[in-house]
Amino acid sequence: MALAWARRNAEARSAAGDTPITLHSGDVTAPDVLSDLDGRVDLVLCNPPYVPDATEVPPEVADHQDLAGRPRFATARRT
C-alpha cells in the first residue's frame, strides 16, 4: 500500500512540474536487486522489520515471512 501511495504522489508531483521519478520494489536481500540498479539510482529507501526481539507481537506479525524463525533485525543487518 505504501508503494501505491508513493507512486500516486510521484505522479502528482510530476504532473505539477517536479522532476519525474521511477519507483522500484524488491527484496534488498536478493543478490541482483541492487546491482541491477547500479548507476541508475539516486536514492534507496528501505523499511525492514524493526520490532525488538523481546517485544511480544500478535501472530500476524510474528509469523510474517521476514520475522518467522530468525532474529527480527536480520533484514536490517543484511541491508
C-alpha positions as CSV (number, residue, x, y, z in Angstrom):
1,M,0.0,0.0,0.0
2,A,2.8,2.4,0.8
3,L,4.3,1.9,-2.7
4,A,1.0,2.6,-4.3
5,W,0.7,5.9,-2.4
6,A,4.3,6.8,-3.2
7,R,3.6,6.2,-6.9
8,R,0.4,8.3,-6.8
9,N,2.3,11.1,-5.1
10,A,5.2,10.9,-7.5
11,E,2.8,11.1,-10.5
12,A,1.0,14.1,-9.0
13,R,4.3,15.9,-8.4
14,S,5.5,15.1,-11.9
15,A,2.2,16.5,-13.3
16,A,2.8,19.6,-11.2
17,G,6.2,20.1,-12.9
18,D,8.6,18.4,-10.5
19,T,11.2,16.0,-11.8
20,P,9.6,12.6,-12.7
21,I,10.8,9.7,-10.6
22,T,10.6,5.9,-11.0
23,L,9.9,3.7,-8.0
24,H,11.0,0.1,-7.9
25,S,10.0,-2.6,-5.4
26,G,12.1,-5.6,-4.5
27,D,13.8,-7.7,-1.8
28,V,17.0,-5.9,-0.9
29,T,18.5,-9.2,0.2
30,A,18.1,-10.7,-3.2
31,P,21.6,-10.8,-4.8
32,D,20.8,-9.0,-8.0
33,V,18.3,-6.4,-7.0
34,L,20.6,-3.6,-6.1
35,S,23.3,-4.5,-8.7
36,D,20.6,-4.4,-11.4
37,L,20.0,-0.7,-10.5
38,D,23.7,0.2,-10.2
39,G,24.5,3.6,-11.7
40,R,20.8,4.4,-12.2
41,V,19.7,5.1,-8.6
42,D,19.9,8.4,-6.7
43,L,18.3,7.1,-3.5
44,V,17.4,3.7,-1.9
45,L,14.8,3.6,0.8
46,C,14.2,0.5,3.0
47,N,11.6,-0.2,5.6
48,P,12.8,-3.5,7.2
49,P,11.1,-5.1,10.2
50,Y,12.4,-3.3,13.4
51,V,10.5,-5.0,16.2
52,P,12.9,-5.7,19.1
53,D,13.3,-9.4,19.9
54,A,11.9,-9.1,23.4
55,T,8.7,-7.5,22.3
56,E,5.5,-9.6,22.2
57,V,3.7,-9.2,18.9
58,P,0.4,-10.6,17.5
59,P,0.7,-13.8,15.5
60,E,0.1,-12.0,12.2
61,V,3.3,-10.0,12.9
62,A,5.3,-12.8,14.5
63,D,4.5,-15.2,11.6
64,H,5.5,-12.7,8.9
65,Q,7.9,-14.3,6.5
66,D,10.7,-12.0,7.4
67,L,10.4,-12.5,11.1
68,A,9.4,-16.1,11.4
69,G,12.2,-18.2,13.0
70,R,15.0,-15.7,13.0
71,P,16.2,-12.5,14.7
72,R,13.9,-9.6,14.0
73,F,16.7,-7.3,12.9
74,A,18.1,-9.9,10.4
75,T,16.9,-7.9,7.3
76,A,18.1,-4.6,8.6
77,R,21.5,-6.0,9.4
78,R,21.8,-7.5,5.9
79,T,21.0,-4.2,4.3
